[in-house]
Amino acid sequence: MKKLIIICTVIMVTAAITGTATAGWETFVIRNSSTGSIAPTITEGVNGDTVTNGTLFQIALGGQKAGWGTNDMNGMTVGDIESLSITRDSTVTGYGPYFNIWITDGNGNYAVIANEPSNTGEWGSGTPYDTTWDILKDATAKVYETDGQPFVLPAGPTYTFADFADYTIVTPTSHWGGTGAPDDLNAASYTAYGFNWVFGDTQSNYLGGHLVANPTLVPEPATMGLLSLGALVLRRKRK
């Protein structure tokens, strides 16, 4: 009977996780424009050709940057990502979105790993926006926000996401200070998320309206099942 309870618990937890992949997402401004300090515009409930009730991120000026982030996988590793996706309207202009992931090396140091629109040659049509770990692990990973700290990097100088599979997804405990870091440089309180769909940058080809919906980041069910099983067994031992 105990075995049946444990198995059912793991199944229920896994089903709950895979069924609520879009929960826990927040839109936020990362950076205002380089001239005039004007924030990007984020508008909810916009309809397009292929998106209904979507979110419009309007990046009209150089330097503007916004994000759609979640902490749902904080504490898990990059390799625990099973799949990720976001729906883009067919009228979207310019590059984007792309994604940033905050990671730690376990020694109190943080970095951002990112996919880049400039690496589109290695993706199939639309793949960065609806992909699995089997595809992502072989894609180029760029590393940012490591200046001034002894962040422990894998052997380089180039990386794929597989190189960071064992690094934990987690945000810094306060503003990191990098000009491109995916945290809110304008907020009075610290705002950051472990995984971020990002809109805008300093280059002119990132400008435009980005109408998107249904952001997802799904952890590997087997990993979550084992974590839940371990916690349940530990509770039983304590009793």
DARA-V841626 format. One record per residue. N is the residue number from 1. RES is the residue in three letters. PSI is psi in radians with two decimals (999 if undefined). NEAR is the number of other ideal C-beta (glycine too) atoms within 10 Angstrom. D_CENTER is the distance of its C-alpha to the mean C-alpha in Angstrom with 1 decimal. Layout:
# DARA-V841626
((N/RES/PSI/NEAR/D_CENTER) (N/RES/PSI/NEAR/D_CENTER))
This chain:
# DARA-V841626
((1/MET/-0.69/5/39.8) (2/LYS/-0.71/8/37.4) (3/LYS/-0.70/7/35.8) (4/LEU/-0.71/8/35.4) (5/ILE/-0.78/11/33.7) (6/ILE/-0.81/15/31.2) (7/ILE/-0.77/12/30.4) (8/CYS/-0.67/10/30.1) (9/THR/-0.79/15/27.8) (10/VAL/-0.75/19/25.3) (11/ILE/-0.76/13/25.6) (12/MET/-0.72/12/25.0) (13/VAL/-0.76/18/22.0) (14/THR/-0.76/19/20.4) (15/ALA/-0.68/12/21.4) (16/ALA/-0.69/12/20.0) (17/ILE/-0.83/20/16.5) (18/THR/-0.33/15/16.5) (19/GLY/-0.13/10/18.2) (20/THR/0.77/12/15.8) (21/ALA/-0.40/20/12.5) (22/THR/0.03/16/12.1) (23/ALA/2.69/11/13.2) (24/GLY/0.38/14/11.8) (25/TRP/2.43/21/9.9) (26/GLU/2.38/12/11.3) (27/THR/2.56/17/12.0) (28/PHE/2.70/19/13.1) (29/VAL/2.23/20/14.9) (30/ILE/-0.76/28/13.8) (31/ARG/2.46/24/17.1) (32/ASN/3.06/17/20.5) (33/SER/2.69/17/22.5) (34/SER/-0.57/13/24.4) (35/THR/2.15/9/27.7) (36/GLY/-0.16/8/28.6) (37/SER/0.93/12/25.4) (38/ILE/2.27/13/24.5) (39/ALA/2.60/15/21.2) (40/PRO/2.72/24/19.3) (41/THR/2.26/14/20.3) (42/ILE/2.05/17/18.1) (43/THR/2.21/13/20.2) (44/GLU/2.76/9/19.8) (45/GLY/0.66/9/21.9) (46/VAL/2.42/17/22.4) (47/ASN/2.55/13/23.9) (48/GLY/-2.77/18/24.0) (49/ASP/-0.68/10/25.4) (50/THR/0.02/14/22.7) (51/VAL/2.30/20/20.7) (52/THR/2.30/12/22.4) (53/ASN/0.79/9/21.5) (54/GLY/-3.04/21/18.3) (55/THR/2.25/21/16.7) (56/LEU/2.06/20/18.0) (57/PHE/1.94/28/16.3) (58/GLN/1.92/19/19.4) (59/ILE/1.69/23/19.1) (60/ALA/-0.31/13/22.9) (61/LEU/2.59/17/23.5) (62/GLY/2.38/15/22.5) (63/GLY/-0.40/18/20.2) (64/GLN/2.48/26/18.5) (65/LYS/2.38/24/14.8) (66/ALA/2.86/26/12.7) (67/GLY/2.84/28/9.2) (68/TRP/1.81/23/8.1) (69/GLY/2.84/28/6.1) (70/THR/2.58/20/6.7) (71/ASN/0.26/18/8.4) (72/ASP/-0.43/22/9.6) (73/MET/0.20/23/8.9) (74/ASN/2.35/14/10.1) (75/GLY/-0.28/12/13.3) (76/MET/3.04/18/12.5) (77/THR/2.86/17/12.2) (78/VAL/-0.67/23/10.1) (79/GLY/-0.20/17/13.0) (80/ASP/-0.09/20/12.8) (81/ILE/2.15/24/10.1) (82/GLU/-0.78/20/12.7) (83/SER/2.82/18/11.1) (84/LEU/2.60/23/8.5) (85/SER/2.84/18/10.0) (86/ILE/2.48/20/10.8) (87/THR/2.20/17/14.5) (88/ARG/2.45/20/15.9) (89/ASP/2.61/19/19.5) (90/SER/-0.26/9/22.0) (91/THR/0.09/13/23.1) (92/VAL/2.51/21/19.9) (93/THR/2.68/13/21.0) (94/GLY/-3.13/17/19.9) (95/TYR/2.63/19/16.8) (96/GLY/2.83/24/13.4) (97/PRO/2.95/25/10.9) (98/TYR/3.08/21/9.0) (99/PHE/2.58/24/5.5) (100/ASN/2.45/24/5.3) (101/ILE/2.16/25/5.0) (102/TRP/2.31/27/7.9) (103/ILE/2.83/23/10.6) (104/THR/2.66/17/14.3) (105/ASP/0.06/18/17.4) (106/GLY/-0.01/11/19.2) (107/ASN/0.40/9/21.6) (108/GLY/0.15/11/20.2) (109/ASN/2.61/17/18.5) (110/TYR/2.74/20/14.9) (111/ALA/2.93/25/13.1) (112/VAL/2.23/21/10.1) (113/ILE/2.50/21/9.6) (114/ALA/2.60/21/8.9) (115/ASN/2.76/24/10.2) (116/GLU/2.39/15/13.0) (117/PRO/-0.44/16/15.0) (118/SER/-0.22/12/18.0) (119/ASN/0.46/15/17.4) (120/THR/-0.35/14/18.0) (121/GLY/-0.43/6/21.2) (122/GLU/-0.02/13/19.6) (123/TRP/2.59/17/17.8) (124/GLY/3.04/9/19.9) (125/SER/2.05/7/20.1) (126/GLY/-0.06/10/16.9) (127/THR/-0.69/14/15.4) (128/PRO/-0.28/24/12.0) (129/TYR/-0.04/19/11.5) (130/ASP/1.52/15/12.9) (131/THR/2.95/18/12.8) (132/THR/2.93/14/13.5) (133/TRP/-0.60/19/13.4) (134/ASP/-0.52/9/16.9) (135/ILE/-0.80/16/16.0) (136/LEU/-0.64/23/12.8) (137/LYS/-0.45/17/14.7) (138/ASP/0.01/11/17.3) (139/ALA/2.69/18/15.3) (140/THR/2.30/16/15.6) (141/ALA/2.18/21/13.1) (142/LYS/2.56/15/13.9) (143/VAL/2.29/19/14.1) (144/TYR/2.95/14/14.3) (145/GLU/0.56/25/15.5) (146/THR/0.00/16/17.9) (147/ASP/2.40/9/21.1) (148/GLY/0.27/9/23.7) (149/GLN/2.65/14/22.5) (150/PRO/1.00/10/23.5) (151/PHE/2.33/17/20.0) (152/VAL/1.88/13/20.9) (153/LEU/2.68/16/19.6) (154/PRO/2.99/15/20.5) (155/ALA/2.27/7/23.5) (156/GLY/-2.60/8/22.7) (157/PRO/-0.16/6/23.1) (158/THR/2.70/10/20.7) (159/TYR/2.71/17/17.8) (160/THR/2.96/15/16.0) (161/PHE/-0.44/22/12.9) (162/ALA/-0.53/16/15.8) (163/ASP/-0.40/18/17.0) (164/PHE/0.29/23/14.2) (165/ALA/-0.59/15/14.3) (166/ASP/0.06/13/16.1) (167/TYR/2.46/22/14.1) (168/THR/2.39/18/12.8) (169/ILE/2.08/25/9.3) (170/VAL/2.60/19/10.6) (171/THR/2.73/23/11.0) (172/PRO/2.85/19/14.5) (173/THR/-0.11/10/17.2) (174/SER/3.04/9/18.1) (175/HIS/2.27/15/17.5) (176/TRP/-0.54/19/16.9) (177/GLY/-0.21/12/18.9) (178/GLY/2.52/18/17.4) (179/THR/-0.38/12/18.0) (180/GLY/0.04/16/14.7) (181/ALA/2.45/24/12.5) (182/PRO/1.13/30/9.7) (183/ASP/2.82/25/12.1) (184/ASP/1.85/20/14.8) (185/LEU/-0.20/17/17.9) (186/ASN/-0.25/12/20.1) (187/ALA/2.55/13/19.8) (188/ALA/-0.59/6/22.6) (189/SER/2.73/6/20.4) (190/TYR/2.24/13/17.3) (191/THR/2.05/19/14.1) (192/ALA/2.66/24/10.7) (193/TYR/2.56/26/7.5) (194/GLY/-0.74/22/6.0) (195/PHE/2.37/25/2.2) (196/ASN/2.22/30/3.3) (197/TRP/2.24/28/5.5) (198/VAL/2.45/24/8.4) (199/PHE/2.16/30/12.1) (200/GLY/2.80/29/15.0) (201/ASP/-2.82/23/16.2) (202/THR/-0.27/13/19.7) (203/GLN/2.55/12/21.0) (204/SER/-0.45/9/22.9) (205/ASN/0.03/12/21.4) (206/TYR/-0.08/22/18.2) (207/LEU/2.70/19/20.4) (208/GLY/3.12/19/20.9) (209/GLY/2.32/19/19.9) (210/HIS/1.79/30/16.7) (211/LEU/1.99/24/17.5) (212/VAL/2.90/23/14.7) (213/ALA/2.91/18/14.5) (214/ASN/0.95/15/13.2) (215/PRO/2.38/24/9.4) (216/THR/2.60/18/8.9) (217/LEU/1.88/26/7.3) (218/VAL/2.12/22/10.6) (219/PRO/2.76/21/11.8) (220/GLU/2.11/19/15.0) (221/PRO/-0.67/16/17.9) (222/ALA/-0.69/12/20.3) (223/THR/-0.80/17/18.4) (224/MET/-0.62/21/18.1) (225/GLY/-0.74/19/21.7) (226/LEU/-0.69/13/23.0) (227/LEU/-0.74/16/21.4) (228/SER/-0.70/19/23.0) (229/LEU/-0.77/15/26.2) (230/GLY/-0.73/10/26.4) (231/ALA/-0.66/12/26.1) (232/LEU/-0.77/15/28.7) (233/VAL/-0.72/12/31.1) (234/LEU/-0.73/9/30.8) (235/ARG/-0.68/9/31.8) (236/ARG/-0.65/11/34.7) (237/LYS/-0.68/7/35.9) (238/ARG/-0.54/6/36.0) (239/LYS/999/4/38.2))
